[in-house]
Amino acid sequence: MPHKTMAYHKHLAKVIQERRLKAGLSQEALAAKASVHRTYVGMIERGERSPTCDIGYKLARALGVRFSSLIEEAEKRC
Amino acid sequence: MPHKTMAYHKHLAKVIQERRLKAGLSQEALAAKASVHRTYVGMIERGERSPTCDIGYKLARALGVRFSSLIEEAEKRC
């Protein structure tokens, strides 16, 4: 699939995973910290789901970053 | 409900509505431009739904703004 037409959430998936690894958190630890189900975190990181903005906001807070910075980083890759 | 505990998408709802009105678009026109169902745009603006990040991205593009700028504006209100 050409890069330009890749759905936005696929880029966001990679950004979230990178930030989680940088924070030294497992998917389980991030899920617990963000009060999100751990299977949902896996689905988001694999790009199987476009997270709702509320979930994205919670994940960003749990990662200690601003939600807008995650969104911006993913947007730059589109 | 105290301002601080209001769900993120409720703030985003207001930001999207404000930007749509500023752009002089009806909900129907925005929905068509973004390829999103018009009833979904109404639900988002009324704060009944937390949009997925893909939908938020599409709406931002249809509004002619960066998605991260919508997200940031809503984040400031949290």
Backbone of each chain as nested JSON, in Angstrom:
{
  "chains": [
    {"id": "A", "residues": [
      {"number": 1, "name": "MET", "atoms": {"N": [0.86, -1.2, 0.0], "CA": [0.0, 0.0, 0.0], "C": [0.893, 1.246, 0.0]}},
      {"number": 2, "name": "PRO", "atoms": {"N": [0.636, 2.208, -0.878], "CA": [1.514, 3.379, -0.903], "C": [1.458, 4.116, 0.435]}},
      {"number": 3, "name": "HIS", "atoms": {"N": [2.596, 4.621, 0.842], "CA": [2.739, 5.316, 2.123], "C": [1.659, 6.388, 2.323]}},
      {"number": 4, "name": "LYS", "atoms": {"N": [1.422, 7.18, 1.295], "CA": [0.522, 8.331, 1.401], "C": [-0.924, 7.949, 1.719]}},
      {"number": 5, "name": "THR", "atoms": {"N": [-1.328, 6.747, 1.29], "CA": [-2.723, 6.381, 1.492], "C": [-2.919, 5.519, 2.738]}},
      {"number": 6, "name": "MET", "atoms": {"N": [-1.84, 5.281, 3.485], "CA": [-1.942, 4.471, 4.7], "C": [-2.819, 5.224, 5.703]}},
      {"number": 7, "name": "ALA", "atoms": {"N": [-3.744, 4.502, 6.308], "CA": [-4.647, 5.127, 7.268], "C": [-3.852, 5.789, 8.395]}},
      {"number": 8, "name": "TYR", "atoms": {"N": [-4.373, 6.897, 8.847], "CA": [-3.705, 7.67, 9.901], "C": [-3.367, 6.82, 11.119]}},
      {"number": 9, "name": "HIS", "atoms": {"N": [-4.293, 5.953, 11.533], "CA": [-4.066, 5.187, 12.77], "C": [-2.89, 4.213, 12.662]}},
      {"number": 10, "name": "LYS", "atoms": {"N": [-2.494, 3.864, 11.434], "CA": [-1.336, 2.961, 11.27], "C": [-0.054, 3.7, 11.658]}},
      {"number": 11, "name": "HIS", "atoms": {"N": [0.0, 4.977, 11.35], "CA": [1.156, 5.793, 11.741], "C": [1.129, 6.016, 13.257]}},
      {"number": 12, "name": "LEU", "atoms": {"N": [-0.068, 6.305, 13.757], "CA": [-0.222, 6.536, 15.2], "C": [0.169, 5.286, 15.992]}},
      {"number": 13, "name": "ALA", "atoms": {"N": [-0.164, 4.113, 15.446], "CA": [0.176, 2.833, 16.079], "C": [1.678, 2.744, 16.341]}},
      {"number": 14, "name": "LYS", "atoms": {"N": [2.455, 3.125, 15.328], "CA": [3.916, 3.042, 15.44], "C": [4.447, 4.055, 16.457]}},
      {"number": 15, "name": "VAL", "atoms": {"N": [3.866, 5.246, 16.436], "CA": [4.302, 6.296, 17.371], "C": [4.035, 5.859, 18.809]}},
      {"number": 16, "name": "ILE", "atoms": {"N": [2.856, 5.303, 19.057], "CA": [2.505, 4.852, 20.412], "C": [3.46, 3.742, 20.856]}},
      {"number": 17, "name": "GLN", "atoms": {"N": [3.721, 2.797, 19.963], "CA": [4.62, 1.7, 20.33], "C": [6.036, 2.219, 20.624]}},
      {"number": 18, "name": "GLU", "atoms": {"N": [6.512, 3.126, 19.787], "CA": [7.852, 3.695, 20.003], "C": [7.943, 4.419, 21.342]}},
      {"number": 19, "name": "ARG", "atoms": {"N": [6.92, 5.206, 21.634], "CA": [6.917, 5.956, 22.904], "C": [6.822, 5.014, 24.102]}},
      {"number": 20, "name": "ARG", "atoms": {"N": [6.066, 3.938, 23.947], "CA": [5.933, 2.974, 25.046], "C": [7.28, 2.304, 25.313]}},
      {"number": 21, "name": "LEU", "atoms": {"N": [7.956, 1.896, 24.249], "CA": [9.256, 1.235, 24.411], "C": [10.268, 2.203, 25.017]}},
      {"number": 22, "name": "LYS", "atoms": {"N": [10.214, 3.447, 24.583], "CA": [11.1, 4.493, 25.108], "C": [10.856, 4.695, 26.611]}},
      {"number": 23, "name": "ALA", "atoms": {"N": [9.602, 4.548, 27.004], "CA": [9.243, 4.713, 28.424], "C": [9.55, 3.452, 29.231]}},
      {"number": 24, "name": "GLY", "atoms": {"N": [9.987, 2.393, 28.525], "CA": [10.328, 1.143, 29.216], "C": [9.123, 0.426, 29.799]}},
      {"number": 25, "name": "LEU", "atoms": {"N": [7.986, 0.587, 29.149], "CA": [6.752, -0.052, 29.641], "C": [6.352, -1.223, 28.746]}},
      {"number": 26, "name": "SER", "atoms": {"N": [5.823, -2.265, 29.371], "CA": [5.217, -3.354, 28.593], "C": [3.823, -2.875, 28.171]}},
      {"number": 27, "name": "GLN", "atoms": {"N": [3.215, -3.607, 27.227], "CA": [1.83, -3.274, 26.849], "C": [0.923, -3.368, 28.073]}},
      {"number": 28, "name": "GLU", "atoms": {"N": [1.163, -4.373, 28.901], "CA": [0.345, -4.593, 30.099], "C": [0.474, -3.42, 31.067]}},
      {"number": 29, "name": "ALA", "atoms": {"N": [1.715, -2.959, 31.252], "CA": [1.956, -1.855, 32.187], "C": [1.31, -0.563, 31.678]}},
      {"number": 30, "name": "LEU", "atoms": {"N": [1.444, -0.334, 30.379], "CA": [0.816, 0.868, 29.802], "C": [-0.7, 0.79, 29.945]}},
      {"number": 31, "name": "ALA", "atoms": {"N": [-1.256, -0.376, 29.648], "CA": [-2.706, -0.562, 29.739], "C": [-3.199, -0.285, 31.162]}},
      {"number": 32, "name": "ALA", "atoms": {"N": [-2.478, -0.819, 32.139], "CA": [-2.888, -0.633, 33.532], "C": [-2.805, 0.838, 33.927]}},
      {"number": 33, "name": "LYS", "atoms": {"N": [-1.716, 1.482, 33.52], "CA": [-1.499, 2.895, 33.856], "C": [-2.572, 3.795, 33.218]}},
      {"number": 34, "name": "ALA", "atoms": {"N": [-2.993, 3.412, 32.017], "CA": [-3.959, 4.226, 31.281], "C": [-5.41, 3.809, 31.531]}},
      {"number": 35, "name": "SER", "atoms": {"N": [-5.59, 2.735, 32.3], "CA": [-6.937, 2.185, 32.526], "C": [-7.618, 1.813, 31.211]}},
      {"number": 36, "name": "VAL", "atoms": {"N": [-6.848, 1.131, 30.366], "CA": [-7.352, 0.662, 29.072], "C": [-7.117, -0.849, 29.065]}},
      {"number": 37, "name": "HIS", "atoms": {"N": [-7.979, -1.614, 28.427], "CA": [-7.785, -3.066, 28.421], "C": [-6.513, -3.407, 27.656]}},
      {"number": 38, "name": "ARG", "atoms": {"N": [-5.733, -4.363, 28.178], "CA": [-4.432, -4.666, 27.555], "C": [-4.567, -5.225, 26.132]}},
      {"number": 39, "name": "THR", "atoms": {"N": [-5.64, -5.955, 25.871], "CA": [-5.798, -6.472, 24.498], "C": [-6.064, -5.317, 23.519]}},
      {"number": 40, "name": "TYR", "atoms": {"N": [-6.684, -4.278, 24.033], "CA": [-6.979, -3.104, 23.2], "C": [-5.679, -2.376, 22.842]}},
      {"number": 41, "name": "VAL", "atoms": {"N": [-4.755, -2.305, 23.807], "CA": [-3.455, -1.675, 23.539], "C": [-2.732, -2.453, 22.429]}},
      {"number": 42, "name": "GLY", "atoms": {"N": [-2.783, -3.775, 22.495], "CA": [-2.158, -4.609, 21.464], "C": [-2.778, -4.359, 20.095]}},
      {"number": 43, "name": "MET", "atoms": {"N": [-4.094, -4.279, 20.058], "CA": [-4.796, -4.042, 18.791], "C": [-4.432, -2.676, 18.198]}},
      {"number": 44, "name": "ILE", "atoms": {"N": [-4.324, -1.687, 19.077], "CA": [-3.958, -0.336, 18.623], "C": [-2.543, -0.352, 18.05]}},
      {"number": 45, "name": "GLU", "atoms": {"N": [-1.616, -0.97, 18.79], "CA": [-0.209, -0.981, 18.337], "C": [-0.013, -1.788, 17.054]}},
      {"number": 46, "name": "ARG", "atoms": {"N": [-0.839, -2.791, 16.848], "CA": [-0.745, -3.564, 15.606], "C": [-1.495, -2.873, 14.462]}},
      {"number": 47, "name": "GLY", "atoms": {"N": [-2.111, -1.743, 14.754], "CA": [-2.82, -0.995, 13.718], "C": [-4.143, -1.628, 13.326]}},
      {"number": 48, "name": "GLU", "atoms": {"N": [-4.657, -2.495, 14.201], "CA": [-5.933, -3.167, 13.9], "C": [-7.131, -2.299, 14.272]}},
      {"number": 49, "name": "ARG", "atoms": {"N": [-6.895, -1.307, 15.099], "CA": [-7.968, -0.419, 15.533], "C": [-7.492, 1.027, 15.516]}},
      {"number": 50, "name": "SER", "atoms": {"N": [-8.39, 1.911, 15.126], "CA": [-8.131, 3.34, 15.249], "C": [-8.642, 3.72, 16.631]}},
      {"number": 51, "name": "PRO", "atoms": {"N": [-7.758, 4.089, 17.564], "CA": [-8.246, 4.392, 18.913], "C": [-9.172, 5.608, 18.922]}},
      {"number": 52, "name": "THR", "atoms": {"N": [-10.109, 5.627, 19.848], "CA": [-10.905, 6.851, 20.003], "C": [-9.983, 7.924, 20.579]}},
      {"number": 53, "name": "CYS", "atoms": {"N": [-10.401, 9.158, 20.427], "CA": [-9.581, 10.263, 20.956], "C": [-9.478, 10.182, 22.481]}},
      {"number": 54, "name": "ASP", "atoms": {"N": [-10.505, 9.698, 23.151], "CA": [-10.42, 9.561, 24.62], "C": [-9.349, 8.541, 25.012]}},
      {"number": 55, "name": "ILE", "atoms": {"N": [-9.301, 7.439, 24.304], "CA": [-8.292, 6.407, 24.598], "C": [-6.896, 6.94, 24.266]}},
      {"number": 56, "name": "GLY", "atoms": {"N": [-6.776, 7.627, 23.143], "CA": [-5.493, 8.226, 22.761], "C": [-5.007, 9.199, 23.829]}},
      {"number": 57, "name": "TYR", "atoms": {"N": [-5.924, 9.979, 24.335], "CA": [-5.602, 10.964, 25.392], "C": [-5.11, 10.248, 26.651]}},
      {"number": 58, "name": "LYS", "atoms": {"N": [-5.806, 9.194, 27.039], "CA": [-5.415, 8.411, 28.23], "C": [-4.038, 7.773, 28.057]}},
      {"number": 59, "name": "LEU", "atoms": {"N": [-3.787, 7.212, 26.867], "CA": [-2.494, 6.569, 26.589], "C": [-1.363, 7.6, 26.643]}},
      {"number": 60, "name": "ALA", "atoms": {"N": [-1.622, 8.773, 26.063], "CA": [-0.597, 9.825, 26.08], "C": [-0.259, 10.226, 27.516]}},
      {"number": 61, "name": "ARG", "atoms": {"N": [-1.276, 10.393, 28.335], "CA": [-1.04, 10.778, 29.73], "C": [-0.242, 9.7, 30.45]}},
      {"number": 62, "name": "ALA", "atoms": {"N": [-0.586, 8.442, 30.185], "CA": [0.132, 7.331, 30.824], "C": [1.584, 7.265, 30.342]}},
      {"number": 63, "name": "LEU", "atoms": {"N": [1.824, 7.747, 29.124], "CA": [3.183, 7.763, 28.568], "C": [3.94, 9.02, 28.986]}},
      {"number": 64, "name": "GLY", "atoms": {"N": [3.242, 9.919, 29.664], "CA": [3.885, 11.149, 30.141], "C": [4.159, 12.16, 29.039]}},
      {"number": 65, "name": "VAL", "atoms": {"N": [3.35, 12.093, 27.976], "CA": [3.51, 13.05, 26.868], "C": [2.17, 13.715, 26.567]}},
      {"number": 66, "name": "ARG", "atoms": {"N": [2.216, 14.815, 25.847], "CA": [0.964, 15.456, 25.461], "C": [0.343, 14.657, 24.313]}},
      {"number": 67, "name": "PHE", "atoms": {"N": [-0.971, 14.543, 24.324], "CA": [-1.675, 13.819, 23.259], "C": [-1.37, 14.492, 21.918]}},
      {"number": 68, "name": "SER", "atoms": {"N": [-1.369, 15.806, 21.906], "CA": [-1.115, 16.531, 20.654], "C": [0.282, 16.235, 20.101]}},
      {"number": 69, "name": "SER", "atoms": {"N": [1.224, 15.876, 20.966], "CA": [2.56, 15.569, 20.445], "C": [2.565, 14.199, 19.761]}},
      {"number": 70, "name": "LEU", "atoms": {"N": [1.801, 13.25, 20.281], "CA": [1.659, 11.942, 19.607], "C": [0.99, 12.133, 18.245]}},
      {"number": 71, "name": "ILE", "atoms": {"N": [-0.092, 12.916, 18.268], "CA": [-0.881, 13.148, 17.047], "C": [-0.039, 13.839, 15.983]}},
      {"number": 72, "name": "GLU", "atoms": {"N": [0.741, 14.812, 16.427], "CA": [1.585, 15.575, 15.504], "C": [2.664, 14.673, 14.886]}},
      {"number": 73, "name": "GLU", "atoms": {"N": [3.257, 13.844, 15.72], "CA": [4.312, 12.961, 15.227], "C": [3.744, 12.001, 14.16]}},
      {"number": 74, "name": "ALA", "atoms": {"N": [2.559, 11.462, 14.417], "CA": [1.926, 10.559, 13.452], "C": [1.533, 11.315, 12.179]}},
      {"number": 75, "name": "GLU", "atoms": {"N": [1.084, 12.542, 12.355], "CA": [0.636, 13.365, 11.226], "C": [1.798, 13.655, 10.26]}},
      {"number": 76, "name": "LYS", "atoms": {"N": [2.978, 13.857, 10.836], "CA": [4.167, 14.148, 10.015], "C": [4.526, 12.97, 9.118]}},
      {"number": 77, "name": "ARG", "atoms": {"N": [4.118, 11.77, 9.532], "CA": [4.456, 10.57, 8.76], "C": [3.434, 10.257, 7.664]}},
      {"number": 78, "name": "CYS", "atoms": {"N": [2.324, 11.003, 7.668], "CA": [1.269, 10.738, 6.674], "C": [1.64, 11.297, 5.3]}}
    ]},
    {"id": "B", "residues": [
      {"number": 1, "name": "MET", "atoms": {"N": [-20.813, 18.628, 36.487], "CA": [-19.558, 17.862, 36.433], "C": [-18.368, 18.832, 36.443]}},
      {"number": 2, "name": "PRO", "atoms": {"N": [-17.388, 18.604, 37.318], "CA": [-16.279, 19.561, 37.351], "C": [-15.524, 19.563, 36.028]}},
      {"number": 3, "name": "HIS", "atoms": {"N": [-15.092, 20.734, 35.649], "CA": [-14.406, 20.945, 34.38], "C": [-13.249, 19.954, 34.186]}},
      {"number": 4, "name": "LYS", "atoms": {"N": [-12.464, 19.744, 35.211], "CA": [-11.26, 18.923, 35.11], "C": [-11.532, 17.46, 34.774]}},
      {"number": 5, "name": "THR", "atoms": {"N": [-12.698, 16.962, 35.165], "CA": [-12.974, 15.544, 34.945], "C": [-13.799, 15.31, 33.669]}},
      {"number": 6, "name": "MET", "atoms": {"N": [-14.108, 16.384, 32.948], "CA": [-14.893, 16.236, 31.719], "C": [-14.071, 15.429, 30.719]}},
      {"number": 7, "name": "ALA", "atoms": {"N": [-14.72, 14.448, 30.093], "CA": [-14.01, 13.595, 29.131], "C": [-13.409, 14.454, 28.02]}},
      {"number": 8, "name": "TYR", "atoms": {"N": [-12.249, 14.009, 27.57], "CA": [-11.52, 14.741, 26.541], "C": [-12.375, 15.039, 25.305]}},
      {"number": 9, "name": "HIS", "atoms": {"N": [-13.165, 14.049, 24.888], "CA": [-13.932, 14.239, 23.645], "C": [-14.988, 15.336, 23.739]}},
      {"number": 10, "name": "LYS", "atoms": {"N": [-15.389, 15.695, 24.969], "CA": [-16.37, 16.78, 25.127], "C": [-15.726, 18.123, 24.765]}},
      {"number": 11, "name": "HIS", "atoms": {"N": [-14.456, 18.266, 25.096], "CA": [-13.724, 19.479, 24.721], "C": [-13.475, 19.481, 23.217]}},
      {"number": 12, "name": "LEU", "atoms": {"N": [-13.102, 18.319, 22.702], "CA": [-12.838, 18.203, 21.266], "C": [-14.109, 18.507, 20.461]}},
      {"number": 13, "name": "ALA", "atoms": {"N": [-15.251, 18.075, 20.975], "CA": [-16.55, 18.337, 20.335], "C": [-16.742, 19.836, 20.099]}},
      {"number": 14, "name": "LYS", "atoms": {"N": [-16.437, 20.617, 21.122], "CA": [-16.626, 22.073, 21.013], "C": [-15.636, 22.692, 20.031]}},
      {"number": 15, "name": "VAL", "atoms": {"N": [-14.412, 22.2, 20.058], "CA": [-13.387, 22.721, 19.145], "C": [-13.784, 22.441, 17.693]}},
      {"number": 16, "name": "ILE", "atoms": {"N": [-14.252, 21.224, 17.433], "CA": [-14.66, 20.863, 16.06], "C": [-15.829, 21.735, 15.61]}},
      {"number": 17, "name": "GLN", "atoms": {"N": [-16.807, 21.918, 16.497], "CA": [-17.964, 22.738, 16.131], "C": [-17.544, 24.189, 15.848]}},
      {"number": 18, "name": "GLU", "atoms": {"N": [-16.686, 24.716, 16.707], "CA": [-16.213, 26.095, 16.512], "C": [-15.477, 26.252, 15.183]}},
      {"number": 19, "name": "ARG", "atoms": {"N": [-14.618, 25.294, 14.884], "CA": [-13.856, 25.377, 13.622], "C": [-14.779, 25.224, 12.415]}},
      {"number": 20, "name": "ARG", "atoms": {"N": [-15.793, 24.367, 12.545], "CA": [-16.739, 24.188, 11.434], "C": [-17.502, 25.479, 11.172]}},
      {"number": 21, "name": "LEU", "atoms": {"N": [-17.972, 26.121, 12.244], "CA": [-18.729, 27.361, 12.081], "C": [-17.826, 28.453, 11.497]}},
      {"number": 22, "name": "LYS", "atoms": {"N": [-16.579, 28.48, 11.961], "CA": [-15.603, 29.454, 11.461], "C": [-15.36, 29.251, 9.958]}},
      {"number": 23, "name": "ALA", "atoms": {"N": [-15.409, 27.985, 9.543], "CA": [-15.195, 27.661, 8.121], "C": [-16.47, 27.887, 7.296]}},
      {"number": 24, "name": "GLY", "atoms": {"N": [-17.568, 28.243, 7.983], "CA": [-18.829, 28.501, 7.283], "C": [-19.448, 27.253, 6.682]}},
      {"number": 25, "name": "LEU", "atoms": {"N": [-19.209, 26.113, 7.329], "CA": [-19.746, 24.843, 6.82], "C": [-20.897, 24.344, 7.696]}},
      {"number": 26, "name": "SER", "atoms": {"N": [-21.894, 23.744, 7.046], "CA": [-22.95, 23.052, 7.789], "C": [-22.388, 21.694, 8.204]}},
      {"number": 27, "name": "GLN", "atoms": {"N": [-23.064, 21.024, 9.119], "CA": [-22.632, 19.663, 9.499], "C": [-22.652, 18.763, 8.263]}},
      {"number": 28, "name": "GLU", "atoms": {"N": [-23.665, 18.947, 7.427], "CA": [-23.815, 18.127, 6.224], "C": [-22.641, 18.347, 5.267]}},
      {"number": 29, "name": "ALA", "atoms": {"N": [-22.273, 19.626, 5.103], "CA": [-21.174, 19.954, 4.185], "C": [-19.853, 19.39, 4.705]}},
      {"number": 30, "name": "LEU", "atoms": {"N": [-19.637, 19.518, 6.017], "CA": [-18.401, 18.982, 6.599], "C": [-18.361, 17.464, 6.433]}},
      {"number": 31, "name": "ALA", "atoms": {"N": [-19.497, 16.824, 6.714], "CA": [-19.575, 15.364, 6.603], "C": [-19.245, 14.905, 5.181]}},
      {"number": 32, "name": "ALA", "atoms": {"N": [-19.819, 15.597, 4.203], "CA": [-19.585, 15.23, 2.799], "C": [-18.122, 15.422, 2.424]}},
      {"number": 33, "name": "LYS", "atoms": {"N": [-17.573, 16.553, 2.857], "CA": [-16.171, 16.878, 2.543], "C": [-15.209, 15.871, 3.179]}},
      {"number": 34, "name": "ALA", "atoms": {"N": [-15.566, 15.401, 4.371], "CA": [-14.686, 14.482, 5.106], "C": [-15.001, 13.011, 4.833]}},
      {"number": 35, "name": "SER", "atoms": {"N": [-16.05, 12.755, 4.044], "CA": [-16.505, 11.376, 3.804], "C": [-16.837, 10.655, 5.105]}},
      {"number": 36, "name": "VAL", "atoms": {"N": [-17.588, 11.355, 5.954], "CA": [-18.03, 10.813, 7.239], "C": [-19.557, 10.936, 7.229]}},
      {"number": 37, "name": "HIS", "atoms": {"N": [-20.264, 10.017, 7.843], "CA": [-21.728, 10.114, 7.842], "C": [-22.166, 11.353, 8.617]}},
      {"number": 38, "name": "ARG", "atoms": {"N": [-23.153, 12.069, 8.101], "CA": [-23.552, 13.338, 8.722], "C": [-24.134, 13.157, 10.134]}},
      {"number": 39, "name": "THR", "atoms": {"N": [-24.777, 12.035, 10.378], "CA": [-25.302, 11.821, 11.737], "C": [-24.146, 11.607, 12.724]}},
      {"number": 40, "name": "TYR", "atoms": {"N": [-23.051, 11.076, 12.221], "CA": [-21.867, 10.855, 13.065], "C": [-21.238, 12.2, 13.446]}},
      {"number": 41, "name": "VAL", "atoms": {"N": [-21.228, 13.143, 12.49], "CA": [-20.698, 14.479, 12.784], "C": [-21.542, 15.121, 13.893]}},
      {"number": 42, "name": "GLY", "atoms": {"N": [-22.852, 14.976, 13.805], "CA": [-23.739, 15.529, 14.836], "C": [-23.455, 14.918, 16.206]}},
      {"number": 43, "name": "MET", "atoms": {"N": [-23.281, 13.613, 16.229], "CA": [-23.0, 12.911, 17.492], "C": [-21.672, 13.359, 18.097]}},
      {"number": 44, "name": "ILE", "atoms": {"N": [-20.693, 13.556, 17.239], "CA": [-19.377, 14.015, 17.715], "C": [-19.505, 15.422, 18.3]}},
      {"number": 45, "name": "GLU", "atoms": {"N": [-20.179, 16.303, 17.571], "CA": [-20.295, 17.699, 18.033], "C": [-21.131, 17.826, 19.31]}},
      {"number": 46, "name": "ARG", "atoms": {"N": [-22.062, 16.915, 19.499], "CA": [-22.865, 16.952, 20.731], "C": [-22.131, 16.239, 21.878]}},
      {"number": 47, "name": "GLY", "atoms": {"N": [-20.973, 15.707, 21.588], "CA": [-20.183, 15.032, 22.626], "C": [-20.726, 13.667, 22.988]}},
      {"number": 48, "name": "GLU", "atoms": {"N": [-21.538, 13.104, 22.095], "CA": [-22.125, 11.784, 22.365], "C": [-21.169, 10.648, 22.002]}},
      {"number": 49, "name": "ARG", "atoms": {"N": [-20.188, 10.967, 21.189], "CA": [-19.206, 9.97, 20.747], "C": [-17.801, 10.553, 20.803]}},
      {"number": 50, "name": "SER", "atoms": {"N": [-16.864, 9.711, 21.186], "CA": [-15.457, 10.079, 21.079], "C": [-15.023, 9.607, 19.704]}},
      {"number": 51, "name": "PRO", "atoms": {"N": [-14.699, 10.527, 18.783], "CA": [-14.335, 10.078, 17.43], "C": [-13.065, 9.245, 17.436]}},
      {"number": 52, "name": "THR", "atoms": {"N": [-12.963, 8.335, 16.497], "CA": [-11.691, 7.619, 16.354], "C": [-10.673, 8.624, 15.793]}},
      {"number": 53, "name": "CYS", "atoms": {"N": [-9.412, 8.291, 15.951], "CA": [-8.363, 9.185, 15.443], "C": [-8.43, 9.315, 13.921]}},
      {"number": 54, "name": "ASP", "atoms": {"N": [-8.842, 8.268, 13.226], "CA": [-8.968, 8.365, 11.765], "C": [-10.059, 9.365, 11.371]}},
      {"number": 55, "name": "ILE", "atoms": {"N": [-11.172, 9.317, 12.07], "CA": [-12.27, 10.254, 11.779], "C": [-11.842, 11.679, 12.13]}},
      {"number": 56, "name": "GLY", "atoms": {"N": [-11.179, 11.833, 13.268], "CA": [-10.69, 13.154, 13.672], "C": [-9.74, 13.727, 12.624]}},
      {"number": 57, "name": "TYR", "atoms": {"N": [-8.891, 12.861, 12.111], "CA": [-7.925, 13.273, 11.077], "C": [-8.659, 13.726, 9.806]}},
      {"number": 58, "name": "LYS", "atoms": {"N": [-9.654, 12.957, 9.392], "CA": [-10.444, 13.312, 8.198], "C": [-11.183, 14.643, 8.388]}},
      {"number": 59, "name": "LEU", "atoms": {"N": [-11.765, 14.815, 9.579], "CA": [-12.509, 16.054, 9.848], "C": [-11.562, 17.258, 9.813]}},
      {"number": 60, "name": "ALA", "atoms": {"N": [-10.383, 17.088, 10.413], "CA": [-9.41, 18.185, 10.42], "C": [-9.027, 18.571, 8.992]}},
      {"number": 61, "name": "ARG", "atoms": {"N": [-8.767, 17.573, 8.177], "CA": [-8.39, 17.852, 6.782], "C": [-9.519, 18.579, 6.052]}},
      {"number": 62, "name": "ALA", "atoms": {"N": [-10.75, 18.147, 6.289], "CA": [-11.903, 18.784, 5.642], "C": [-12.083, 20.223, 6.143]}},
      {"number": 63, "name": "LEU", "atoms": {"N": [-11.633, 20.474, 7.364], "CA": [-11.721, 21.828, 7.941], "C": [-10.517, 22.682, 7.542]}},
      {"number": 64, "name": "GLY", "atoms": {"N": [-9.564, 22.047, 6.881], "CA": [-8.377, 22.787, 6.433], "C": [-7.403, 23.113, 7.544]}},
      {"number": 65, "name": "VAL", "atoms": {"N": [-7.43, 22.301, 8.605], "CA": [-6.501, 22.521, 9.722], "C": [-5.743, 21.229, 10.012]}},
      {"number": 66, "name": "ARG", "atoms": {"N": [-4.653, 21.337, 10.741], "CA": [-3.925, 20.144, 11.127], "C": [-4.682, 19.451, 12.258]}},
      {"number": 67, "name": "PHE", "atoms": {"N": [-4.695, 18.147, 12.231], "CA": [-5.373, 17.377, 13.275], "C": [-4.743, 17.709, 14.634]}},
      {"number": 68, "name": "SER", "atoms": {"N": [-3.423, 17.809, 14.644], "CA": [-2.745, 18.105, 15.911], "C": [-3.151, 19.47, 16.477]}},
      {"number": 69, "name": "SER", "atoms": {"N": [-3.563, 20.396, 15.625], "CA": [-3.977, 21.705, 16.157], "C": [-5.353, 21.594, 16.825]}},
      {"number": 70, "name": "LEU", "atoms": {"N": [-6.235, 20.761, 16.289], "CA": [-7.536, 20.517, 16.942], "C": [-7.308, 19.842, 18.296]}},
      {"number": 71, "name": "ILE", "atoms": {"N": [-6.455, 18.829, 18.275], "CA": [-6.171, 18.044, 19.479], "C": [-5.555, 18.927, 20.569]}},
      {"number": 72, "name": "GLU", "atoms": {"N": [-4.636, 19.779, 20.142], "CA": [-3.953, 20.664, 21.086], "C": [-4.93, 21.671, 21.702]}},
      {"number": 73, "name": "GLU", "atoms": {"N": [-5.801, 22.211, 20.859], "CA": [-6.763, 23.199, 21.368], "C": [-7.686, 22.551, 22.404]}},
      {"number": 74, "name": "ALA", "atoms": {"N": [-8.135, 21.335, 22.133], "CA": [-9.012, 20.635, 23.087], "C": [-8.249, 20.273, 24.36]}},
      {"number": 75, "name": "GLU", "atoms": {"N": [-6.979, 19.919, 24.195], "CA": [-6.133, 19.518, 25.326], "C": [-5.939, 20.683, 26.302]}},
      {"number": 76, "name": "LYS", "atoms": {"N": [-5.816, 21.874, 25.753], "CA": [-5.626, 23.068, 26.591], "C": [-6.832, 23.331, 27.482]}},
      {"number": 77, "name": "ARG", "atoms": {"N": [-7.986, 22.841, 27.039], "CA": [-9.233, 23.085, 27.8], "C": [-9.481, 22.03, 28.858]}},
      {"number": 78, "name": "CYS", "atoms": {"N": [-8.662, 20.986, 28.899], "CA": [-8.858, 19.894, 29.869], "C": [-8.338, 20.298, 31.249]}}
    ]}
  ]
}
